[in-house]
Amino acid sequence: MMTRAASASDLVLTPRGVRFMGRTLPCSIGKGGLTANKREGDGATPTGIHGIVGMLYRPDRIARPANWAVPIGPNDLWSDDVKDPDYNLMVRTPHSYSHERLRRADPLYDLVLITDWNWPGAVKGRGSAIFLHQWRRPGYPTEGCIAFSRSDLHWIAPRLRHGCRVIIPPV
């Protein structure tokens, strides 16, 4: 597999935060740390090079952050059930398999950047929904996603370009 060197338009995880466009932004990662062997429910953030393949936002809470952002509706979910034929895909209610609600009461998913981790051809059990989203508070770990302050996430979103990547170096 050929990969290109990191560019200013890539988000690169470092020990101090995520480097993007000349800035280093504080972030939180998964409570399980970093892993090269991601599994559903392990709470770890997968190492590797992951493309940003989508952007979701809550139109009732924030303005559209980029022209390619898709609104999150009240019935939007993300499947995290390995028995679901739609595992690691966005689905809608009603949905009988285990899932995560995208339209949350808290602000964590007001703006979500979707990575191509285990997507679109998901391998059952390798983990679902590695997003970039807002953190609960500084240093509070995620379930495997990368989380930022609201202001930093809102600074990142309109600056993303097609083909940008999240680079998470091996441990």
RAVENQUI-V231284 format. One record per residue. N is the residue number from 1. RES is the residue in one small letter. PSI is psi in whole degrees, -180 to 180 (* if undefined). BURIAL is # if it has 16 or more other ideal C-beta (glycine too) atoms within 10 Angstrom, else .. Layout:
# RAVENQUI-V231284
n=N res=RES psi=PSI burial=BURIAL
n=N res=RES psi=PSI burial=BURIAL
This chain:
# RAVENQUI-V231284
n=1 res=m psi=128 burial=.
n=2 res=m psi=132 burial=.
n=3 res=t psi=147 burial=.
n=4 res=r psi=158 burial=.
n=5 res=a psi=154 burial=.
n=6 res=a psi=140 burial=.
n=7 res=s psi=173 burial=.
n=8 res=a psi=-22 burial=.
n=9 res=s psi=-3 burial=.
n=10 res=d psi=153 burial=#
n=11 res=l psi=121 burial=#
n=12 res=v psi=120 burial=#
n=13 res=l psi=129 burial=#
n=14 res=t psi=170 burial=.
n=15 res=p psi=-21 burial=.
n=16 res=r psi=-8 burial=.
n=17 res=g psi=-163 burial=#
n=18 res=v psi=125 burial=#
n=19 res=r psi=128 burial=#
n=20 res=f psi=125 burial=#
n=21 res=m psi=45 burial=.
n=22 res=g psi=-1 burial=.
n=23 res=r psi=154 burial=.
n=24 res=t psi=118 burial=.
n=25 res=l psi=127 burial=#
n=26 res=p psi=146 burial=.
n=27 res=c psi=168 burial=#
n=28 res=s psi=148 burial=#
n=29 res=i psi=-173 burial=#
n=30 res=g psi=147 burial=#
n=31 res=k psi=-20 burial=.
n=32 res=g psi=9 burial=#
n=33 res=g psi=-154 burial=.
n=34 res=l psi=147 burial=#
n=35 res=t psi=148 burial=#
n=36 res=a psi=-5 burial=.
n=37 res=n psi=63 burial=.
n=38 res=k psi=137 burial=#
n=39 res=r psi=147 burial=.
n=40 res=e psi=128 burial=#
n=41 res=g psi=1 burial=.
n=42 res=d psi=-10 burial=#
n=43 res=g psi=11 burial=#
n=44 res=a psi=155 burial=#
n=45 res=t psi=126 burial=#
n=46 res=p psi=134 burial=#
n=47 res=t psi=164 burial=#
n=48 res=g psi=-169 burial=#
n=49 res=i psi=118 burial=#
n=50 res=h psi=131 burial=#
n=51 res=g psi=150 burial=.
n=52 res=i psi=118 burial=#
n=53 res=v psi=-4 burial=.
n=54 res=g psi=162 burial=#
n=55 res=m psi=128 burial=#
n=56 res=l psi=150 burial=#
n=57 res=y psi=158 burial=#
n=58 res=r psi=102 burial=#
n=59 res=p psi=-18 burial=.
n=60 res=d psi=-7 burial=.
n=61 res=r psi=-33 burial=.
n=62 res=i psi=159 burial=.
n=63 res=a psi=156 burial=.
n=64 res=r psi=119 burial=.
n=65 res=p psi=-19 burial=#
n=66 res=a psi=157 burial=.
n=67 res=n psi=-16 burial=.
n=68 res=w psi=4 burial=.
n=69 res=a psi=142 burial=#
n=70 res=v psi=133 burial=.
n=71 res=p psi=145 burial=.
n=72 res=i psi=124 burial=#
n=73 res=g psi=170 burial=.
n=74 res=p psi=-19 burial=.
n=75 res=n psi=10 burial=.
n=76 res=d psi=133 burial=#
n=77 res=l psi=169 burial=#
n=78 res=w psi=123 burial=#
n=79 res=s psi=130 burial=#
n=80 res=d psi=21 burial=#
n=81 res=d psi=117 burial=#
n=82 res=v psi=-18 burial=#
n=83 res=k psi=-10 burial=.
n=84 res=d psi=129 burial=#
n=85 res=p psi=-22 burial=.
n=86 res=d psi=28 burial=#
n=87 res=y psi=134 burial=#
n=88 res=n psi=36 burial=#
n=89 res=l psi=157 burial=#
n=90 res=m psi=131 burial=#
n=91 res=v psi=178 burial=#
n=92 res=r psi=155 burial=.
n=93 res=t psi=151 burial=.
n=94 res=p psi=146 burial=.
n=95 res=h psi=118 burial=.
n=96 res=s psi=-11 burial=.
n=97 res=y psi=164 burial=.
n=98 res=s psi=141 burial=.
n=99 res=h psi=169 burial=#
n=100 res=e psi=132 burial=.
n=101 res=r psi=128 burial=.
n=102 res=l psi=-29 burial=#
n=103 res=r psi=91 burial=#
n=104 res=r psi=157 burial=.
n=105 res=a psi=-36 burial=.
n=106 res=d psi=172 burial=.
n=107 res=p psi=6 burial=.
n=108 res=l psi=-36 burial=#
n=109 res=y psi=26 burial=#
n=110 res=d psi=-29 burial=#
n=111 res=l psi=123 burial=#
n=112 res=v psi=130 burial=#
n=113 res=l psi=127 burial=#
n=114 res=i psi=129 burial=#
n=115 res=t psi=167 burial=#
n=116 res=d psi=20 burial=.
n=117 res=w psi=121 burial=#
n=118 res=n psi=39 burial=#
n=119 res=w psi=145 burial=#
n=120 res=p psi=-18 burial=.
n=121 res=g psi=77 burial=.
n=122 res=a psi=136 burial=#
n=123 res=v psi=120 burial=.
n=124 res=k psi=128 burial=.
n=125 res=g psi=-6 burial=.
n=126 res=r psi=1 burial=#
n=127 res=g psi=147 burial=#
n=128 res=s psi=162 burial=#
n=129 res=a psi=64 burial=#
n=130 res=i psi=102 burial=#
n=131 res=f psi=165 burial=#
n=132 res=l psi=125 burial=#
n=133 res=h psi=-178 burial=#
n=134 res=q psi=142 burial=#
n=135 res=w psi=162 burial=#
n=136 res=r psi=-45 burial=.
n=137 res=r psi=163 burial=.
n=138 res=p psi=132 burial=.
n=139 res=g psi=-9 burial=.
n=140 res=y psi=121 burial=.
n=141 res=p psi=161 burial=#
n=142 res=t psi=-174 burial=#
n=143 res=e psi=9 burial=#
n=144 res=g psi=-13 burial=#
n=145 res=c psi=178 burial=#
n=146 res=i psi=128 burial=#
n=147 res=a psi=147 burial=#
n=148 res=f psi=167 burial=#
n=149 res=s psi=156 burial=#
n=150 res=r psi=-46 burial=.
n=151 res=s psi=-40 burial=.
n=152 res=d psi=-42 burial=#
n=153 res=l psi=-41 burial=#
n=154 res=h psi=-21 burial=#
n=155 res=w psi=-40 burial=#
n=156 res=i psi=-50 burial=#
n=157 res=a psi=-52 burial=#
n=158 res=p psi=-11 burial=.
n=159 res=r psi=-8 burial=.
n=160 res=l psi=143 burial=#
n=161 res=r psi=160 burial=.
n=162 res=h psi=134 burial=.
n=163 res=g psi=0 burial=.
n=164 res=c psi=156 burial=#
n=165 res=r psi=158 burial=#
n=166 res=v psi=121 burial=#
n=167 res=i psi=118 burial=#
n=168 res=i psi=100 burial=#
n=169 res=p psi=154 burial=.
n=170 res=p psi=154 burial=.
n=171 res=v psi=* burial=.
